[in-house]
Amino acid sequence: MVFLDLSRNDLASLPDTFSELENLEVCCLEGNQIIVRKDTFNMLSSLRKLTMHYNHIKHIFSDIGGCTNTTYFDGSVNGIEELPPEIGLMTSLKELKLNYNNLTSLPPELGSCTNLQKLEISHNKIEGSLPG
């Protein structure tokens, strides 16, 4: 499977086998009730685009670092409180949208995403400085 659109449903979670979709390139999960569990993204190295805005996601786990080919990630309008340092492994990332969450800081490892061209982090609770 290369393209998966599960947007605008009432999904609460993804099946355990979701992480086995190794050829998945585009995944649209926006507008659900999804709470992401650990090891959801650990084998999705082909994933290029991931949209998860308008869900109930509070945590992004370290397995997101396995999405090394992802260029676009939209996690806006959730309840995300913290990003793992492994976000820095997403070195292909060009656009990262995290508006309207509960972030208080960004991990320094985000500075490793040297291809990042667009970072949207408005309407959070970020204090201090941004990663270099």
C-alpha positions in Angstrom: 0.0 0.0 0.0 1.4 3.4 -1.0 -1.4 5.8 -0.1 -3.8 5.6 2.9 -6.5 8.1 3.7 -8.4 7.5 7.0 -9.2 11.1 7.6 -12.4 12.4 9.1 -13.7 9.3 10.8 -14.1 8.5 14.5 -11.0 6.3 14.7 -9.7 6.1 18.3 -6.5 4.1 17.4 -4.6 2.4 14.7 -4.2 -1.4 14.5 -1.0 -2.9 15.8 -0.2 -4.0 12.2 -0.1 -0.4 11.0 3.6 -0.3 11.6 4.0 -3.1 9.1 3.0 -0.9 6.1 6.6 -0.6 5.1 5.8 0.8 1.6 3.4 3.4 2.8 4.3 6.8 1.3 1.4 9.1 2.1 -0.8 8.7 5.2 -3.7 11.0 6.1 -5.1 10.5 9.6 -6.5 14.0 10.3 -9.9 14.6 11.9 -10.2 11.5 14.0 -10.0 10.8 17.7 -6.6 9.0 17.4 -4.3 8.6 20.4 -0.9 7.4 19.0 0.7 4.5 20.8 4.4 3.7 21.0 5.9 1.8 18.0 3.3 3.1 15.6 5.8 4.5 13.1 9.0 2.4 13.7 9.0 0.6 10.4 7.6 3.3 8.1 10.9 4.4 6.5 9.1 5.0 3.1 6.7 7.5 4.5 7.0 10.9 2.8 3.8 12.7 4.0 2.1 12.3 7.3 -0.9 14.4 8.3 -2.4 13.9 11.8 -3.9 17.3 12.6 -7.2 17.5 14.5 -6.8 14.4 16.7 -6.2 13.8 20.4 -2.5 13.1 20.2 -0.6 14.2 23.4 2.6 12.2 22.8 4.9 11.7 19.9 7.1 8.7 20.6 10.8 8.1 19.7 9.7 5.7 16.9 8.9 8.8 14.8 12.6 9.0 14.1 12.3 5.9 11.9 10.4 8.1 9.4 13.7 9.2 7.8 12.2 10.0 4.4 9.3 12.1 5.6 9.3 15.5 4.1 5.9 16.8 5.4 4.5 16.3 8.9 1.4 18.0 10.2 0.6 17.4 13.8 -1.4 20.6 14.4 -4.4 21.0 16.6 -3.7 18.2 19.0 -2.5 18.2 22.6 1.2 17.4 21.9 3.2 18.3 25.0 6.7 17.3 23.9 8.7 16.2 20.9 11.2 13.4 21.3 14.9 14.0 20.5 14.5 11.4 17.7 12.7 14.0 15.7 16.2 15.1 14.7 16.5 11.8 12.7 13.9 13.0 10.3 16.5 14.7 8.2 14.4 14.8 5.0 11.8 17.0 6.8 11.0 20.1 4.8 7.8 21.2 6.4 6.8 20.7 10.1 3.4 22.0 11.4 2.7 21.9 15.1 0.4 24.8 15.6 -2.2 24.8 18.4 -0.5 22.2 20.7 0.9 22.3 24.2 4.6 22.4 23.4 6.7 24.3 26.0 10.0 23.7 24.1 11.6 22.2 21.0 14.4 19.6 21.3 17.9 20.8 20.3 18.0 17.8 17.9 15.5 19.5 15.7 18.4 21.5 14.5 19.7 18.4 12.7 16.8 18.7 10.2 18.8 20.9 7.9 16.3 20.5 5.0 13.6 22.1 7.1 12.2 25.1 5.1 8.9 25.7 7.0 8.3 25.4 10.7 4.9 26.4 12.1 4.7 26.4 15.9 2.2 29.2 16.6 -0.2 28.9 19.5 1.9 26.8 21.8 3.5 27.5 25.2 7.1 27.7 24.0 9.5 29.6 26.2 13.3 30.1 26.0 15.2 29.7 22.8 14.8 27.8 19.6 17.2 25.1 18.4 20.0 26.3 16.1 
